[in-house]
Amino acid sequence: MKQSTVLLGLLLTALTGCNGEKPEPGGGKSAQPSGASGAVDQAGKKVDSAVKKATDDRAALSPEEYEKLLLGLAKCSLKESAIDPNCPERKAWVEGRTRANALKDIGGLSGSLGKKHIKHESPAVRIQAAELLQSLFGTDKSGQAALLDAAKTEKEPAVLVAFVGTLQNEGKRNPDVGKFLLQMADHEAPMVRKRAMQALSSGWNRDMDGAVDKLIEKIDKDPDMSVREAACESSGSHGDDKLVAVYDRYTADPKKEPKLYAACMKGLIEAWEDFPLYETANEKAYKLTLKRLAYTPRSETVPPWIAIGDFGYLGKTDSRSLTEWKKKATWFKPAELQKLLEAVVEDPKANWMARKAALDSMVGLGTDKATLTRMKAKYKDAKEFGDKSLVEALDKAMATAK
């Protein structure tokens, strides 16, 4: 009950206002305008619902009840590669697993039920059975064996996606799983191949036999562009020189294949700073990133905004993993990166979100007030929404910069 009591207090605090002021009778500072009464009522209902859930003391599910909920998923259809989230039985399953005191031994029971029903006639049950074999510490040997055995006869692509997701971190440690992941990379269904790209790029599979070569093959030759993009975007976790050569090819001309260019830019950056783990430190990837940030003309897609917003975390000093990364990445020079980011911020042809991401990274890296002031001067006549948003961000950054 201690956790529920704490949550109840936090919810009540949120309802009365973040500044700690209580509603005053008859109006006053905290009174709501009459037009907001409906919104307040709705907010109150949401809080009531959350409080009820947080203080739910129903008895734990029995193993029989838990299995019944699992088998109830047989009534659900699939939606793309997952169980339809609007299926009533799916909602009952989620609610049963998340309520307070749902199970005393969820780990052991989940694993046994997963193995028991991994070949159930319903694909929805098989998907959930595969997910039950996952844990924070990976899938145990018996679970891996059950999945590999079931995969020999599995025909439903969505179920194979679930199998790959459960086994994705075991490819290097278990050669049989590694072979399975490589096979799935060539499956006829694009959704399975795409999921396999992410699995082969798992940090746990770094140095796995065949992983990098297969990723390069799929980047170059897969018939489905979404698979090529997934391979290029996620493969940076290997930090491999062979992949950097691939990124070089596909980021050289942003106009040729724009989506693949953006995906490969993300992979390229991850090859030298895989935020937030910082386990890769490829100098060639860093140098190529600097070259690509200097590319002009910039545009709505160059550079891709989603790829350049994490550089600011490199300015932190309280991360053990980042401290270790800096010992390896002696070639990293914050000043040269900041200079290129500054050019992005000041370029009106770049997407405003890319300019904002570049600014955020500069602030994280510790840019000075003089630089921020100089950049703001470029937007003294700001009229467009994006430009105005950037000016607001610059003002906020200047307020705390030195």
C-alpha positions as MATLAB code, in Angstrom:
seq = 'MKQSTVLLGLLLTALTGCNGEKPEPGGGKSAQPSGASGAVDQAGKKVDSAVKKATDDRAALSPEEYEKLLLGLAKCSLKESAIDPNCPERKAWVEGRTRANALKDIGGLSGSLGKKHIKHESPAVRIQAAELLQSLFGTDKSGQAALLDAAKTEKEPAVLVAFVGTLQNEGKRNPDVGKFLLQMADHEAPMVRKRAMQALSSGWNRDMDGAVDKLIEKIDKDPDMSVREAACESSGSHGDDKLVAVYDRYTADPKKEPKLYAACMKGLIEAWEDFPLYETANEKAYKLTLKRLAYTPRSETVPPWIAIGDFGYLGKTDSRSLTEWKKKATWFKPAELQKLLEAVVEDPKANWMARKAALDSMVGLGTDKATLTRMKAKYKDAKEFGDKSLVEALDKAMATAK';
ca = [
       0.000    0.000    0.000;
       2.951    2.363    0.508;
       3.465    2.788   -3.255;
      -0.243    3.341   -3.823;
      -0.370    5.967   -1.082;
       2.550    7.852   -2.572;
       0.977    7.777   -6.029;
      -2.329    8.986   -4.599;
      -0.547   11.945   -3.014;
       1.198   12.818   -6.270;
      -2.056   12.676   -8.193;
      -3.842   14.899   -5.721;
      -0.939   17.344   -5.874;
      -1.203   17.419   -9.668;
      -4.927   18.095   -9.428;
      -4.470   21.098   -7.155;
      -1.772   22.621   -9.370;
       1.932   22.284   -9.940;
       2.712   25.386   -7.839;
       1.174   23.882   -4.720;
      -1.657   26.435   -4.498;
      -5.057   25.095   -3.498;
      -8.288   26.198   -5.196;
      -9.734   29.201   -3.421;
     -13.440   29.404   -2.671;
     -15.355   32.013   -4.640;
     -12.740   32.543   -7.351;
      -9.340   33.931   -6.453;
      -6.023   33.243   -8.070;
      -6.631   29.556   -8.690;
     -10.208   29.798   -9.958;
     -10.888   28.386  -13.434;
     -12.658   30.338  -16.181;
     -16.185   29.059  -16.752;
     -15.281   27.761  -20.225;
     -12.701   25.390  -18.702;
     -15.126   23.627  -16.384;
     -15.613   20.694  -18.779;
     -11.869   20.172  -19.074;
     -11.522   20.280  -15.294;
     -14.274   17.683  -14.912;
     -12.540   15.412  -17.406;
      -9.200   15.852  -15.633;
     -10.868   14.988  -12.350;
     -12.327   11.805  -13.807;
      -8.899   10.768  -15.096;
      -7.381   11.348  -11.659;
     -10.179    9.356  -10.017;
      -9.557    6.500  -12.431;
      -5.794    6.583  -11.808;
      -6.299    6.658   -8.033;
      -8.665    3.689   -8.221;
      -6.130    1.729  -10.229;
      -3.260    2.678   -7.922;
      -5.145    1.577   -4.799;
      -6.514   -1.662   -6.303;
      -6.071   -4.411   -3.717;
      -7.766   -7.269   -5.530;
      -6.356  -10.699   -4.822;
      -3.594  -12.022   -7.034;
      -4.630  -13.916  -10.139;
      -4.418  -17.666   -9.851;
      -2.316  -19.502  -12.452;
      -5.559  -20.833  -13.927;
      -7.017  -17.333  -14.286;
      -3.821  -16.064  -15.862;
      -3.770  -18.874  -18.422;
      -7.455  -18.279  -19.171;
      -6.703  -14.649  -19.999;
      -3.884  -15.767  -22.289;
      -6.073  -18.257  -24.145;
      -8.800  -15.648  -24.455;
      -6.543  -13.866  -26.938;
      -7.524  -16.555  -29.449;
     -10.593  -14.413  -30.173;
      -8.386  -11.511  -31.283;
      -7.303  -10.770  -34.831;
      -3.939   -9.342  -35.826;
      -3.301   -5.785  -36.880;
      -0.149   -5.668  -38.977;
       2.494   -7.358  -36.803;
       0.661   -7.164  -33.472;
      -2.507   -8.229  -31.704;
      -5.367   -5.808  -32.327;
      -5.152   -3.433  -29.316;
      -8.917   -2.808  -29.499;
      -9.768   -6.464  -29.038;
     -11.717   -6.824  -25.721;
      -9.738   -9.915  -24.766;
      -6.505   -8.046  -25.393;
      -7.673   -5.249  -23.124;
      -8.635   -7.820  -20.469;
      -5.156   -9.370  -20.737;
      -3.411   -6.024  -20.320;
      -5.638   -5.012  -17.414;
      -5.168   -8.354  -15.698;
      -1.377   -8.121  -15.933;
      -1.050   -4.525  -14.781;
      -3.444   -4.353  -11.861;
      -1.959   -4.288   -8.359;
      -1.025   -7.706   -6.966;
      -1.769   -9.325  -10.336;
       0.639  -12.226   -9.777;
       3.018  -13.357   -7.098;
       5.303  -15.265   -9.479;
       4.815  -13.654  -12.872;
       8.273  -14.571  -14.148;
       8.192  -18.316  -13.602;
       4.563  -18.708  -14.619;
       4.977  -16.584  -17.726;
       7.866  -18.664  -18.980;
       6.074  -21.957  -18.489;
       2.922  -20.696  -20.203;
       4.978  -19.283  -23.045;
       6.572  -22.654  -23.755;
       3.265  -24.466  -23.316;
       1.373  -22.380  -25.861;
       4.078  -21.365  -28.345;
       2.458  -23.687  -30.938;
      -1.175  -22.800  -30.156;
      -3.503  -22.751  -33.164;
      -4.203  -19.029  -32.677;
      -1.496  -16.647  -33.981;
      -2.473  -14.073  -31.345;
      -1.808  -16.573  -28.569;
       1.494  -17.567  -30.185;
       2.582  -13.932  -30.353;
       1.840  -13.422  -26.686;
       3.444  -16.749  -25.781;
       6.645  -15.592  -27.474;
       6.581  -12.342  -25.539;
       6.089  -14.251  -22.283;
       9.470  -15.870  -22.845;
      11.210  -12.503  -22.600;
      12.742  -11.167  -19.416;
      15.054   -8.370  -18.316;
      17.892  -10.880  -18.341;
      17.200  -12.321  -21.789;
      15.527  -15.537  -22.850;
      16.768  -18.655  -21.050;
      18.079  -21.683  -22.905;
      14.843  -23.671  -22.680;
      12.862  -20.693  -23.964;
      15.282  -20.229  -26.861;
      14.989  -23.906  -27.742;
      11.172  -23.756  -27.658;
      11.108  -20.742  -29.970;
      13.591  -22.203  -32.433;
      11.615  -25.433  -32.550;
       8.333  -23.594  -33.131;
       9.944  -21.442  -35.820;
      10.595  -24.529  -37.964;
       6.885  -24.794  -38.783;
       5.712  -21.209  -38.204;
       4.167  -19.599  -41.297;
       2.555  -16.428  -39.920;
       4.879  -13.417  -40.476;
       3.526  -11.501  -37.471;
       4.360  -14.431  -35.191;
       7.867  -14.670  -36.615;
       8.278  -10.960  -35.897;
       7.482  -11.764  -32.251;
       9.948  -14.677  -32.280;
      12.699  -12.424  -33.623;
      11.882   -9.769  -31.024;
      12.201  -12.257  -28.174;
      15.438  -13.776  -29.470;
      17.032  -10.569  -30.739;
      19.756  -10.308  -28.082;
      20.836  -13.952  -28.177;
      22.387  -14.195  -31.638;
      26.021  -13.936  -30.587;
      25.704  -16.068  -27.460;
      23.760  -18.855  -29.163;
      24.943  -19.787  -32.695;
      21.603  -21.468  -33.430;
      19.783  -18.230  -32.673;
      22.309  -16.378  -34.806;
      21.520  -18.647  -37.756;
      17.797  -18.081  -37.201;
      18.176  -14.299  -37.223;
      20.210  -14.463  -40.442;
      17.516  -16.655  -42.014;
      14.808  -14.217  -41.007;
      16.788  -11.428  -42.682;
      15.944  -13.184  -45.968;
      12.312  -14.073  -45.185;
       9.799  -13.360  -47.931;
       7.783  -10.971  -45.745;
       9.250   -7.432  -45.465;
       7.963   -7.044  -41.893;
      10.033  -10.047  -40.805;
      13.160   -8.863  -42.634;
      12.774   -5.389  -41.146;
      12.561   -6.789  -37.616;
      15.573   -8.980  -38.320;
      17.590   -5.874  -39.272;
      16.950   -4.448  -35.817;
      17.875   -7.757  -34.176;
      21.120   -8.099  -36.107;
      21.949   -4.549  -35.003;
      21.449   -5.275  -31.317;
      24.401   -4.250  -29.188;
      24.360   -7.762  -27.741;
      25.128   -9.075  -31.240;
      28.177   -6.904  -31.835;
      30.846   -9.118  -33.470;
      28.263  -11.816  -34.244;
      29.390  -13.904  -37.205;
      27.709  -12.737  -40.395;
      25.719   -9.869  -38.853;
      27.555   -6.918  -40.431;
      27.852   -8.584  -43.842;
      24.134   -9.387  -43.871;
      23.233   -5.815  -42.892;
      25.374   -4.439  -45.721;
      23.789   -6.871  -48.159;
      20.292   -5.746  -47.151;
      21.198   -2.047  -47.310;
      22.476   -2.534  -50.848;
      20.073   -5.078  -52.303;
      16.848   -5.626  -50.383;
      13.855   -5.101  -52.710;
      11.899   -3.237  -50.032;
      13.095    0.294  -49.248;
      11.770    0.191  -45.663;
      14.033   -2.804  -44.979;
      17.025   -1.004  -46.462;
      16.260    2.009  -44.300;
      15.900   -0.117  -41.152;
      19.219   -1.820  -41.836;
      21.074    1.446  -42.416;
      19.487    3.241  -39.461;
      20.092    0.587  -36.829;
      23.409   -0.934  -37.915;
      25.562    1.859  -36.495;
      25.562    0.034  -33.164;
      28.294   -2.217  -34.580;
      30.667    0.726  -35.100;
      32.245   -1.200  -37.966;
      34.516    0.380  -40.599;
      32.834   -1.653  -43.350;
      29.507   -0.023  -42.488;
      31.054    3.448  -42.477;
      32.048    2.877  -46.111;
      28.387    2.071  -46.849;
      27.176    5.194  -45.044;
      29.616    7.204  -47.129;
      27.957    6.002  -50.341;
      24.376    6.581  -49.262;
      24.840    9.982  -47.633;
      26.902   11.512  -50.438;
      23.856   12.652  -52.432;
      20.834   13.478  -50.211;
      18.585   14.040  -53.232;
      19.041   10.584  -54.752;
      17.207    8.547  -52.066;
      16.174   11.040  -49.339;
      14.710    8.552  -46.847;
      17.630    6.190  -47.149;
      19.987    9.151  -46.776;
      18.301   10.137  -43.498;
      18.364    6.568  -42.187;
      22.048    6.171  -43.033;
      22.855    9.497  -41.371;
      21.391    8.110  -38.153;
      23.413    4.925  -38.518;
      26.542    6.944  -39.260;
      26.158    9.027  -36.110;
      25.423    5.981  -33.977;
      28.668    4.432  -35.194;
      30.649    6.986  -33.202;
      28.275    8.041  -30.396;
      25.513    5.542  -29.736;
      23.570    7.640  -27.247;
      22.831    6.799  -24.467;
      25.149    3.780  -24.082;
      28.245    5.233  -25.801;
      29.691    1.841  -26.683;
      30.812    2.811  -30.190;
      33.663    5.207  -30.956;
      34.514    5.045  -34.640;
      36.733    7.951  -35.652;
      36.050    7.482  -39.367;
      32.318    7.796  -38.691;
      32.914   11.003  -36.734;
      34.977   12.570  -39.500;
      32.360   11.630  -42.097;
      29.627   13.131  -39.903;
      31.475   16.454  -39.843;
      31.751   16.332  -43.616;
      28.041   15.647  -44.021;
      27.034   18.427  -41.617;
      28.990   20.834  -43.805;
      27.057   19.716  -46.902;
      25.263   22.451  -48.832;
      22.780   23.364  -50.078;
      20.767   22.525  -47.000;
      17.046   21.900  -47.348;
      13.939   20.592  -45.617;
      15.605   17.180  -45.441;
      19.305   18.132  -45.188;
      20.501   17.597  -42.541;
      17.828   15.288  -41.093;
      16.644   16.923  -37.875;
      15.980   13.670  -36.072;
      19.646   12.650  -36.380;
      21.402   15.652  -34.850;
      19.599   16.405  -31.597;
      21.586   14.148  -29.255;
      25.039   15.707  -29.591;
      24.356   17.933  -26.596;
      24.534   14.965  -24.249;
      28.234   14.740  -25.059;
      28.645   17.819  -22.883;
      27.496   16.033  -19.740;
      30.006   15.127  -17.055;
      27.989   12.907  -14.717;
      27.788    9.794  -16.872;
      30.187    6.914  -16.269;
      29.618    5.474  -19.743;
      30.268    8.880  -21.315;
      33.437    9.328  -19.259;
      34.715    5.998  -20.563;
      33.700    6.969  -24.110;
      35.719   10.198  -23.924;
      38.796    8.204  -22.974;
      38.471    6.303  -26.248;
      37.229    9.167  -28.424;
      40.310   11.364  -28.074;
      39.622   12.624  -31.600;
      36.325   14.232  -30.575;
      36.600   18.025  -30.639;
      33.458   19.786  -29.367;
      34.511   23.110  -30.899;
      34.664   21.802  -34.477;
      31.286   20.099  -34.090;
      29.768   23.263  -32.617;
      31.034   25.325  -35.538;
      29.194   23.119  -38.010;
      26.041   23.088  -35.889;
      26.187   26.883  -35.773;
      26.195   26.955  -39.572;
      23.061   24.779  -39.577;
      21.291   27.060  -37.084;
      22.042   30.114  -39.202;
      20.997   28.565  -42.513;
      17.377   29.551  -43.354;
      17.236   26.830  -46.018;
      17.526   24.093  -43.386;
      14.360   22.682  -41.851;
      13.532   24.740  -38.758;
      13.401   21.569  -36.665;
      16.920   20.722  -37.827;
      18.023   24.208  -36.827;
      16.323   23.773  -33.444;
      17.949   20.344  -32.948;
      21.344   21.820  -33.837;
      20.788   24.612  -31.329;
      19.802   22.154  -28.605;
      22.991   20.222  -29.250;
      25.060   23.407  -29.097;
      23.525   24.362  -25.769;
      24.264   20.911  -24.367;
      27.844   21.155  -25.545;
      28.190   24.462  -23.698;
      28.069   27.185  -26.332;
      28.696   30.702  -25.027;
      26.377   33.702  -24.870;
      28.320   35.638  -27.500;
      27.743   32.885  -30.060;
      24.048   32.693  -29.203;
      23.753   36.480  -29.552;
      25.419   36.376  -32.935;
      23.071   33.646  -34.124;
      20.004   35.509  -32.899;
      21.013   38.532  -34.963;
      20.410   36.404  -38.057;
      16.733   36.260  -37.113;
      16.016   39.856  -36.184;
      13.223   39.987  -38.790;
      11.741   36.589  -37.944;
       8.197   36.198  -39.256;
       7.761   32.496  -39.993;
       6.607   30.135  -37.251;
       9.822   28.119  -37.339;
      12.012   31.211  -37.163;
      10.010   32.604  -34.247;
      10.293   29.290  -32.387;
      14.034   29.358  -32.932;
      14.271   32.908  -31.551;
      12.367   31.812  -28.437;
      14.808   28.933  -27.990;
      17.752   31.291  -28.445;
      16.360   33.694  -25.833;
      15.912   30.812  -23.391;
      19.452   29.592  -24.000;
      20.911   33.087  -23.629;
      19.238   33.510  -20.248;
      21.466   30.840  -18.724;
      24.558   30.937  -20.962;
      27.845   32.468  -19.820;
];
